[in-house]
Amino acid sequence: MSATTIQIRAGRLDDLDALSKFTRKTFRWGDYIVEAWPHWVESARGELLVAELDGALVGTVHVRYVGAREAWLEGVRVHPAFRHQRIATTLIQDAHRRAKQKRCRVMRLETFSYNRRAQRLFEKLGYRCVVQYARYRARAAQELAPTMRAANRADATRCWEIWTTAPHGQRAQSLTRAPFGWLWWEFSLSRLREAIRAQRVWLSADARAFMVLGREELHALVLAGTPRGMRELLQGAQGLAKRQKLSRAYWFAPYTARTRALAAQTRFTLDEAGMLIYEYVL
C-alpha cells in the first residue's frame, strides 16, 4: 500500500466511535485516548489528525503546542489490521510539517522502555532518546512536618541559580514534566516564575534547594539543589500530602543512581520506571 493513498485530515467528534473500536485494548487497562478525544477536538492549543484509507479511519495522532517553540506528540494509534503500511510514519511526518509551520523548533514524545516497536519507529524517523524518567511514591507522613517555606517572587533568581548550576543528571537536560497533562517541556525562568506565582514552589530552610509541585495531587516535578536540601524537600512533600489529606506524595525524576539513592534516603519507592523522552529537531 503506498503512503500516497493515505488521507490525513482533522479529527472530529464523530470519529470517536470508529476510534474506540481499535483502541479499547491498547493497554491492559484500556486507553486514555477515548476520554481525551473531545478535549483534543475542541482545543486551540493543538492539532488532532486522523488517517483514512478508502474512507475508513485507520490511525490518529495529536500534536500539542506547549510553548512558543515546543511541540509534544501523543496518542499515536494505528488500527491493528492496517499496521506496516506507513500509516504512523505518514501521520508523524504530517505532524512535523504542521509544527514547523507554527515555527516550533523541537517535537518531543514519551514512550516506555518495553515498547521496542515504537522506539524503532521513532528512531527511524530521526528521534533520539534524551532522558529516562521514573516516578517514585511515598506515603503521606504526619511526623515529617515541613521545615521548608513557600517561595516568593524575590526567590526566583536564587532558584534559577540553583537550577542552572545543578549537576547534568539532576537537570535531565533541562526537561521536566509539565504541571498539566502527561508531557515534558523545557524548564525555563519564565516557567519558574509562573510556578512561584501559583504558589507551587518550595525552598529548603537554608534556601539551597527548591522543589516545584504540579497542579494535580502532590507531584514533585522539579527538584534541584544540595543533597541535604533535596532530602528536606522530599520529606516535606510527604508532610504536605498529609496536610492536604492525600494518601501519597509522588516525585518525577531522571532515573539515575543519584535519584535512586535519594529516594531510598527519604522513604520513596519506585512506582514506575522506563519513561523514555524522545526528541526530534524540526
Residue frames relative to the residue before (quaternion, step in Angstrom):
aa qw qx qy qz dx dy dz
M 1.0000 0.0000 0.0000 0.0000 0.00 0.00 0.00
S 0.3488 -0.7536 0.5220 0.1948 3.60 -0.70 0.99
A 0.5520 -0.6246 0.4405 0.3335 3.55 -1.08 0.75
T 0.5881 0.6004 -0.3769 0.3892 3.59 1.15 -0.54
T 0.6402 0.5259 -0.3392 0.4456 3.61 1.16 -0.36
I 0.5640 0.5870 -0.3858 0.4341 3.57 1.28 -0.18
Q 0.1852 -0.7860 0.5844 0.0795 3.55 -0.76 1.07
I 0.1665 -0.7782 0.6014 0.0700 3.58 -0.88 1.02
R 0.1025 0.7779 -0.6141 0.0855 3.55 -0.92 0.94
A 0.6420 -0.5065 0.4004 0.4135 3.55 -1.34 0.10
G 0.4859 -0.6646 0.4892 0.2880 3.55 -1.07 0.78
R 0.1762 -0.7794 0.5956 0.0819 3.57 -1.16 0.67
L 0.6518 -0.5100 0.3834 0.4100 3.55 -1.24 0.32
D 0.6927 0.4880 -0.2934 0.4426 3.58 0.98 -0.78
D 0.5239 0.6029 -0.4251 0.4257 3.61 1.27 0.19
L 0.4984 0.7188 -0.4042 0.2675 3.55 1.21 -0.46
D 0.6352 0.5396 -0.3459 0.4309 3.59 0.95 -0.77
A 0.6802 0.4711 -0.2898 0.4810 3.59 0.87 -0.92
L 0.6466 0.5343 -0.3186 0.4414 3.56 0.98 -0.83
S 0.6732 0.5281 -0.3053 0.4180 3.57 0.86 -0.96
K 0.6064 0.5920 -0.3538 0.3957 3.58 1.11 -0.59
F 0.7926 0.2698 -0.1730 0.5188 3.62 1.06 -0.57
T 0.6710 0.4696 -0.3234 0.4740 3.62 1.22 0.24
R 0.4807 0.7098 -0.4313 0.2813 3.60 1.19 -0.24
K 0.7651 0.3002 -0.1811 0.5402 3.61 1.21 -0.42
T 0.1996 0.8027 -0.5354 0.1710 3.59 1.12 0.64
F 0.7757 0.1195 -0.0492 0.6178 3.55 0.98 -0.93
R 0.6999 -0.4562 0.3273 0.4415 3.56 -1.25 0.20
W 0.7365 0.4050 -0.2118 0.4987 3.57 1.10 -0.77
G 0.6995 -0.4214 0.2818 0.5037 3.61 1.22 -0.04
D 0.4390 -0.6583 0.5158 0.3282 3.58 -0.85 -0.98
Y 0.4384 -0.7089 0.4976 0.2399 3.56 -0.97 0.93
I 0.5318 0.6979 -0.3892 0.2802 3.56 1.18 -0.57
V 0.6050 0.5625 -0.3639 0.4303 3.61 1.08 -0.64
E 0.6789 0.4665 -0.2870 0.4890 3.59 1.00 -0.79
A 0.6846 0.4945 -0.2882 0.4514 3.59 1.02 -0.75
W 0.5225 0.7003 -0.3954 0.2832 3.59 1.11 -0.67
P 0.6840 0.4740 -0.3291 0.4463 3.67 0.66 -0.89
H 0.6489 0.5064 -0.3219 0.4678 3.58 0.99 -0.76
W 0.6573 0.5085 -0.3185 0.4560 3.59 0.93 -0.84
V 0.6239 0.5417 -0.3438 0.4462 3.59 1.01 -0.75
E 0.7600 0.4114 -0.1986 0.4623 3.57 0.90 -0.97
S 0.5766 0.6369 -0.3755 0.3476 3.60 1.13 -0.53
A 0.3234 -0.7372 0.5655 0.1794 3.53 -1.06 0.84
R 0.6197 0.5677 -0.3284 0.4311 3.58 1.30 -0.06
G 0.7861 0.2111 -0.1470 0.5620 3.57 1.18 0.30
E 0.3339 -0.7070 0.5794 0.2300 3.51 -1.36 -0.10
L 0.2059 -0.7673 0.6015 0.0839 3.54 -0.87 1.06
L 0.0724 -0.8195 0.5683 -0.0131 3.56 -0.62 1.16
V 0.0828 -0.7645 0.6353 0.0710 3.55 -1.16 0.63
A 0.3060 -0.7238 0.5920 0.1790 3.53 -1.27 0.58
E 0.1070 -0.7880 0.6048 0.0424 3.56 -1.02 0.85
L 0.0830 -0.7335 0.6709 0.0709 3.52 -1.27 0.65
D 0.8344 -0.0794 0.0028 0.5455 3.57 -0.63 1.17
G 0.7379 -0.4408 0.2204 0.4611 3.56 0.99 0.87
A 0.6239 0.5283 -0.3456 0.4607 3.61 1.25 -0.10
L 0.4252 -0.6904 0.5256 0.2577 3.56 -0.97 0.90
V 0.0141 -0.8453 0.5318 -0.0498 3.58 -0.54 1.18
G 0.8205 0.0392 -0.0289 0.5696 3.62 1.19 -0.05
T 0.0634 -0.7966 0.6005 0.0276 3.53 -1.26 0.34
V 0.0154 0.7580 -0.6518 -0.0184 3.54 -1.36 0.32
H 0.2001 -0.7656 0.5987 0.1245 3.56 -1.17 0.60
V 0.1741 -0.7553 0.6256 0.0888 3.56 -1.03 0.91
R 0.0996 -0.7882 0.6061 0.0374 3.56 -0.76 1.05
Y 0.2550 -0.7533 0.5879 0.1481 3.58 -0.87 0.98
V 0.1101 -0.8545 0.5077 0.0011 3.55 -0.34 1.31
G 0.7894 0.0620 -0.0603 0.6077 3.56 1.24 0.09
A 0.7390 -0.4108 0.2824 0.4532 3.53 -1.30 -0.01
R 0.8235 0.1739 -0.0652 0.5361 3.60 1.04 -0.71
E 0.6484 0.5200 -0.3169 0.4569 3.62 1.23 0.17
A 0.0714 -0.7739 0.6278 0.0429 3.56 -1.15 0.71
W 0.2021 -0.7679 0.6003 0.0952 3.56 -1.17 0.68
L 0.2357 -0.7780 0.5735 0.1017 3.55 -0.84 1.08
E 0.1162 0.7970 -0.5801 0.1214 3.59 -0.81 0.98
G 0.8009 0.3431 -0.2231 0.4371 3.52 -1.34 0.25
V 0.2640 0.7539 -0.5569 0.2276 3.60 0.98 0.78
R 0.1334 0.7891 -0.5822 0.1434 3.58 -0.53 1.21
V 0.0426 -0.7692 0.6374 0.0158 3.55 -1.13 0.80
H 0.5373 -0.6158 0.4720 0.3306 3.55 -0.99 0.86
P 0.5330 -0.6677 0.4111 0.3179 3.64 -0.75 1.00
A 0.6729 0.5063 -0.3062 0.4441 3.60 1.02 -0.71
F 0.7480 0.3779 -0.2059 0.5052 3.62 1.23 -0.26
R 0.3628 0.7379 -0.4982 0.2752 3.58 1.14 0.47
H 0.7775 0.3163 -0.2713 0.4711 3.55 -1.34 0.42
Q 0.5926 0.5348 -0.3874 0.4612 3.58 1.10 0.71
R 0.5757 -0.6392 0.3404 0.3797 3.58 1.26 0.61
I 0.3268 0.7600 -0.5081 0.2397 3.58 1.12 0.43
A 0.6741 0.4730 -0.2994 0.4819 3.60 0.84 -0.94
T 0.6355 0.5348 -0.3263 0.4512 3.58 0.97 -0.85
T 0.6724 0.4972 -0.2960 0.4616 3.59 0.90 -0.92
L 0.6430 0.5194 -0.3166 0.4653 3.58 0.98 -0.83
I 0.6955 0.4759 -0.2827 0.4581 3.59 0.81 -0.98
Q 0.6537 0.5023 -0.3240 0.4641 3.59 0.95 -0.77
D 0.6303 0.5038 -0.3365 0.4854 3.58 1.07 -0.66
A 0.6145 0.5341 -0.3414 0.4697 3.60 1.08 -0.70
H 0.6190 0.5356 -0.3375 0.4648 3.60 1.02 -0.78
R 0.6559 0.5254 -0.3115 0.4436 3.56 0.89 -0.96
R 0.6829 0.4841 -0.2906 0.4636 3.58 0.91 -0.90
A 0.6408 0.5161 -0.3288 0.4636 3.60 1.02 -0.77
K 0.6218 0.5310 -0.3399 0.4646 3.58 1.04 -0.71
Q 0.6351 0.5300 -0.3257 0.4579 3.56 1.03 -0.78
K 0.6650 0.4635 -0.2851 0.5116 3.58 1.22 -0.53
R 0.4537 -0.7124 0.4091 0.3454 3.56 1.40 0.06
C 0.2923 0.7263 -0.5536 0.2840 3.56 1.05 0.74
R 0.3163 -0.7629 0.5360 0.1751 3.57 -1.05 0.70
V 0.8034 0.1379 -0.0607 0.5761 3.58 1.21 -0.36
M 0.1570 -0.7421 0.6436 0.1018 3.54 -1.21 0.68
R 0.0614 -0.7996 0.5971 0.0191 3.59 -0.93 0.90
L 0.0310 -0.7733 0.6327 0.0261 3.51 -1.33 0.36
E 0.2887 -0.7366 0.5814 0.1901 3.55 -1.33 0.21
T 0.0699 0.7629 -0.6418 0.0359 3.52 -1.08 0.77
F 0.5142 -0.6553 0.4572 0.3116 3.56 -1.22 0.38
S 0.6351 -0.5800 0.3659 0.3555 3.55 -1.14 0.70
Y 0.6639 0.5112 -0.3169 0.4444 3.60 1.09 -0.57
N 0.6249 0.5512 -0.3382 0.4375 3.60 1.22 -0.34
R 0.0678 -0.8506 0.5211 0.0170 3.55 0.47 1.22
R 0.5938 0.5733 -0.3745 0.4225 3.61 1.04 -0.64
A 0.6701 0.4796 -0.2962 0.4830 3.58 0.93 -0.88
Q 0.6374 0.5348 -0.3332 0.4436 3.59 0.95 -0.82
R 0.6474 0.5169 -0.3244 0.4565 3.58 0.94 -0.84
L 0.6417 0.5178 -0.3258 0.4626 3.57 1.00 -0.82
F 0.6927 0.4825 -0.2926 0.4492 3.59 0.78 -1.00
E 0.6602 0.4994 -0.3142 0.4647 3.58 0.96 -0.81
K 0.6199 0.5379 -0.3344 0.4633 3.58 1.07 -0.68
L 0.7001 0.4513 -0.2548 0.4912 3.57 1.12 -0.69
G 0.6618 -0.5552 0.2936 0.4094 3.59 1.26 0.15
Y 0.4765 0.6543 -0.4555 0.3706 3.60 1.22 0.17
R 0.1151 -0.7639 0.6270 0.1005 3.54 -1.26 0.45
C 0.4656 -0.6650 0.5079 0.2882 3.56 -1.09 0.76
V 0.1690 -0.8271 0.5321 0.0652 3.60 -0.67 1.08
V 0.8060 -0.0554 0.0377 0.5881 3.62 1.12 -0.47
Q 0.2517 -0.7247 0.6167 0.1767 3.54 -1.22 0.56
Y 0.1763 -0.7989 0.5718 0.0615 3.54 -0.80 1.07
A 0.1312 -0.7536 0.6367 0.0972 3.53 -1.35 0.40
R 0.2646 -0.7250 0.6057 0.1938 3.53 -1.27 0.39
Y 0.1445 -0.7749 0.6134 0.0494 3.53 -0.89 1.06
R 0.1277 -0.7924 0.5913 0.0776 3.55 -1.19 0.48
A 0.0552 -0.7759 0.6279 0.0250 3.54 -1.25 0.57
R 0.5264 -0.6205 0.4729 0.3380 3.54 -1.13 0.58
A 0.5438 -0.5727 0.4909 0.3678 3.54 -1.15 0.60
A 0.0806 -0.8204 0.5661 -0.0089 3.57 -0.88 0.93
Q 0.3545 -0.7726 0.4929 0.1856 3.55 -0.40 1.23
E 0.6696 0.5275 -0.3162 0.4165 3.58 1.01 -0.77
L 0.6490 0.4886 -0.3237 0.4852 3.58 1.24 -0.28
A 0.0492 -0.8296 0.5562 -0.0073 3.55 0.51 1.19
P 0.4907 -0.6882 0.4406 0.3023 3.61 -0.75 0.96
T 0.1931 -0.7548 0.6168 0.1124 3.55 -0.97 0.94
M 0.5226 0.6361 -0.4012 0.4016 3.54 1.30 -0.09
R 0.2740 -0.7445 0.5781 0.1908 3.55 -1.33 0.09
A 0.5619 -0.5845 0.4634 0.3576 3.52 -1.24 0.47
A 0.4377 -0.6959 0.5055 0.2619 3.56 -0.97 0.86
N 0.1994 -0.7552 0.6100 0.1339 3.54 -1.23 0.53
R 0.7639 -0.3964 0.2429 0.4475 3.56 -1.28 0.15
A 0.6521 0.5340 -0.3149 0.4364 3.58 1.04 -0.77
D 0.6422 0.5446 -0.3155 0.4375 3.59 1.23 -0.38
A 0.4511 0.7278 -0.4427 0.2661 3.61 1.20 -0.30
T 0.6666 0.5023 -0.3129 0.4532 3.60 0.88 -0.90
R 0.6552 0.5096 -0.3127 0.4618 3.58 0.96 -0.85
C 0.6594 0.5009 -0.3109 0.4665 3.60 0.89 -0.87
W 0.6655 0.4999 -0.3131 0.4573 3.57 0.94 -0.84
E 0.6112 0.5352 -0.3449 0.4702 3.59 1.08 -0.66
I 0.6259 0.5253 -0.3310 0.4720 3.59 1.02 -0.80
W 0.6796 0.5058 -0.2903 0.4450 3.55 0.89 -0.97
T 0.7246 0.4575 -0.2606 0.4447 3.59 0.77 -0.98
T 0.7152 0.3923 -0.2625 0.5154 3.62 1.19 -0.30
A 0.4211 0.7110 -0.4648 0.3179 3.60 1.28 0.13
P 0.6137 -0.5499 0.4052 0.3960 3.62 -1.13 0.53
H 0.6731 -0.5358 0.3384 0.3812 3.56 -1.16 0.68
G 0.6997 0.4734 -0.2829 0.4542 3.58 0.80 -0.98
Q 0.6254 0.5505 -0.3305 0.4433 3.55 1.08 -0.73
R 0.7187 0.4484 -0.2481 0.4699 3.57 0.98 -0.83
A 0.2687 -0.8077 0.4945 0.1757 3.60 1.26 -0.22
Q 0.6398 -0.5443 0.3129 0.4433 3.56 0.94 0.96
S 0.6396 -0.5745 0.2842 0.4244 3.55 1.15 0.79
L 0.5518 0.6003 -0.4069 0.4118 3.61 1.22 0.20
T 0.0284 0.7807 -0.6226 0.0457 3.56 -0.91 0.96
R 0.5663 -0.5725 0.4433 0.3937 3.54 -1.19 0.35
A 0.4654 -0.6791 0.4952 0.2774 3.56 -0.96 0.90
P 0.5607 -0.6346 0.4134 0.3346 3.63 -1.14 0.50
F 0.7298 0.3064 -0.2142 0.5724 3.58 1.28 0.00
G 0.8278 0.2027 -0.1457 0.5025 3.56 -1.08 0.68
W 0.5150 -0.6023 0.5079 0.3377 3.53 -1.37 -0.20
L 0.4646 0.6482 -0.4723 0.3754 3.55 0.23 1.30
W 0.3152 -0.7237 0.5866 0.1809 3.51 -1.32 0.48
W 0.0253 -0.7921 0.6098 -0.0060 3.55 -1.12 0.76
E 0.6115 -0.5347 0.4243 0.4001 3.54 -1.33 0.12
F 0.3486 -0.7207 0.5621 0.2076 3.53 -0.82 1.02
S 0.0189 -0.8144 0.5775 -0.0538 3.57 -0.75 1.09
L 0.6753 -0.4840 0.3624 0.4223 3.54 -1.30 0.25
S 0.6501 0.5108 -0.3291 0.4562 3.59 0.96 -0.78
R 0.6640 0.4826 -0.3087 0.4805 3.60 1.01 -0.72
L 0.5939 0.5382 -0.3575 0.4793 3.58 1.13 -0.57
R 0.6715 0.4937 -0.2995 0.4644 3.58 0.86 -0.90
E 0.6253 0.5302 -0.3352 0.4642 3.57 1.04 -0.76
A 0.6572 0.5048 -0.3056 0.4689 3.58 1.00 -0.82
I 0.6233 0.5259 -0.3388 0.4692 3.59 1.05 -0.71
R 0.6465 0.5138 -0.3223 0.4627 3.58 0.96 -0.85
A 0.6990 0.4513 -0.2583 0.4909 3.57 1.09 -0.73
Q 0.4229 -0.7329 0.4351 0.3077 3.60 1.35 0.11
R 0.4535 0.6779 -0.4538 0.3588 3.56 0.95 0.94
V 0.6326 0.5180 -0.3278 0.4733 3.60 1.29 0.18
W 0.0911 -0.7939 0.6012 0.0073 3.54 -0.95 1.00
L 0.2411 -0.7587 0.5943 0.1143 3.54 -1.15 0.83
S 0.4959 -0.6128 0.5120 0.3410 3.56 -1.15 0.59
A 0.7000 -0.4923 0.3106 0.4138 3.57 -1.24 0.44
D 0.7424 0.3774 -0.2285 0.5042 3.61 1.02 -0.73
A 0.4352 -0.7338 0.4269 0.3000 3.59 1.32 0.22
R 0.5117 0.6357 -0.4298 0.3864 3.58 1.04 0.76
A 0.7465 0.2017 -0.1812 0.6076 3.57 1.30 0.27
F 0.0648 -0.7939 0.6029 0.0440 3.58 -1.16 0.57
M 0.1844 -0.7628 0.6155 0.0722 3.50 -1.33 0.51
V 0.1819 -0.7599 0.6155 0.1031 3.56 -1.06 0.82
L 0.2366 -0.7822 0.5657 0.1099 3.56 -0.81 1.05
G 0.4935 -0.6491 0.4937 0.3022 3.55 -1.22 0.50
R 0.6251 -0.5468 0.4110 0.3759 3.54 -1.33 -0.01
E 0.7341 0.3970 -0.2107 0.5091 3.57 1.16 -0.58
E 0.8305 0.0156 -0.0647 0.5530 3.56 -0.96 0.91
L 0.5490 -0.5600 0.4365 0.4410 3.59 -0.91 -0.85
H 0.1103 0.7945 -0.5743 0.1636 3.53 -0.01 1.41
A 0.2401 -0.7317 0.6201 0.1499 3.57 -0.79 1.03
L 0.1485 -0.8398 0.5215 0.0292 3.57 -0.43 1.25
V 0.7696 0.1434 -0.0735 0.6179 3.56 1.17 -0.61
L 0.0979 0.7734 -0.6202 0.0876 3.56 -0.93 0.92
A 0.1756 0.7828 -0.5738 0.1648 3.57 -0.70 1.08
G 0.5052 0.6425 -0.4815 0.3164 3.54 -1.21 0.56
T 0.7523 -0.3388 0.2785 0.4916 3.54 -1.22 -0.50
P 0.6238 -0.5422 0.3918 0.4042 3.62 -1.12 0.49
R 0.6489 0.5158 -0.3224 0.4571 3.58 0.93 -0.82
G 0.6783 0.4924 -0.2929 0.4601 3.57 0.89 -0.90
M 0.6592 0.5014 -0.3135 0.4644 3.58 1.00 -0.80
R 0.6122 0.5311 -0.3518 0.4684 3.60 1.05 -0.67
E 0.6409 0.5299 -0.3157 0.4570 3.56 0.98 -0.86
L 0.6847 0.4915 -0.2868 0.4553 3.57 0.92 -0.89
L 0.6573 0.4954 -0.3180 0.4705 3.60 0.95 -0.77
Q 0.6409 0.4891 -0.3238 0.4951 3.59 1.03 -0.69
G 0.6398 0.5275 -0.3147 0.4619 3.54 1.06 -0.75
A 0.5989 0.5629 -0.3549 0.4456 3.57 1.11 -0.68
Q 0.6314 0.5238 -0.3312 0.4661 3.58 1.05 -0.70
G 0.6461 0.5053 -0.3092 0.4813 3.55 1.08 -0.73
L 0.6297 0.5267 -0.3281 0.4674 3.57 1.04 -0.76
A 0.6194 0.5427 -0.3418 0.4527 3.57 1.01 -0.79
K 0.6518 0.5038 -0.3149 0.4714 3.56 0.97 -0.84
R 0.6456 0.5298 -0.3169 0.4496 3.57 0.95 -0.87
Q 0.7205 0.4200 -0.2312 0.5011 3.57 1.08 -0.78
K 0.4547 -0.7185 0.4144 0.3244 3.59 1.34 0.21
L 0.4039 0.6656 -0.5006 0.3786 3.51 1.02 0.95
S 0.4887 -0.6814 0.4599 0.2922 3.56 -1.10 0.61
R 0.8204 0.1305 -0.0352 0.5556 3.59 1.09 -0.62
A 0.2410 -0.6919 0.6520 0.1949 3.49 -1.41 0.31
Y 0.1900 -0.7869 0.5802 0.0897 3.59 -1.09 0.73
W 0.1199 -0.7761 0.6169 0.0511 3.53 -1.22 0.60
F 0.1797 -0.7569 0.6228 0.0831 3.56 -0.80 1.10
A 0.1371 0.8024 -0.5613 0.1494 3.57 -0.71 1.09
P 0.6001 -0.5143 0.4422 0.4240 3.58 -1.21 0.36
Y 0.4155 -0.7144 0.5077 0.2432 3.56 -1.00 0.84
T 0.2525 0.7613 -0.5418 0.2513 3.56 0.08 1.36
A 0.6651 -0.4804 0.3767 0.4300 3.55 -1.29 0.25
R 0.6368 0.5436 -0.3324 0.4341 3.59 1.02 -0.76
T 0.7073 0.4370 -0.2856 0.4767 3.61 0.82 -0.88
R 0.6042 0.5437 -0.3669 0.4525 3.60 1.07 -0.59
A 0.6569 0.4984 -0.3103 0.4731 3.58 0.99 -0.81
L 0.6505 0.5156 -0.3148 0.4603 3.57 0.97 -0.83
A 0.6230 0.5352 -0.3343 0.4622 3.57 1.03 -0.76
A 0.6667 0.5088 -0.3057 0.4508 3.58 0.90 -0.91
Q 0.6645 0.5177 -0.2977 0.4492 3.58 1.06 -0.76
T 0.7666 0.3499 -0.1754 0.5090 3.59 1.17 -0.50
R 0.5478 -0.6643 0.3632 0.3559 3.57 1.26 0.46
F 0.4306 0.6288 -0.5081 0.4013 3.55 1.09 0.76
T 0.1529 -0.7776 0.6042 0.0831 3.57 -1.03 0.80
L 0.5976 -0.5831 0.4140 0.3627 3.54 -1.18 0.58
D 0.1925 -0.7899 0.5765 0.0816 3.56 -0.78 1.09
E 0.7821 -0.1249 0.1225 0.5981 3.56 0.99 -0.86
A 0.0686 -0.7953 0.6022 0.0151 3.56 -0.84 0.98
G 0.6884 0.5317 -0.3210 0.3747 3.54 -1.28 -0.07
M 0.4226 0.6651 -0.5044 0.3532 3.60 1.13 0.54
L 0.1156 -0.8262 0.5512 0.0164 3.57 -0.31 1.29
I 0.1979 -0.7704 0.5978 0.1000 3.56 -0.83 1.02
Y 0.1323 -0.7963 0.5898 0.0250 3.55 -0.66 1.21
E 0.1462 -0.7952 0.5871 0.0399 3.53 -1.17 0.68
Y 0.0739 -0.7741 0.6282 0.0248 3.53 -1.10 0.82
V 0.2987 -0.7541 0.5608 0.1658 3.56 -0.75 1.07
L 0.3287 -0.7843 0.5027 0.1551 3.55 -0.60 1.20
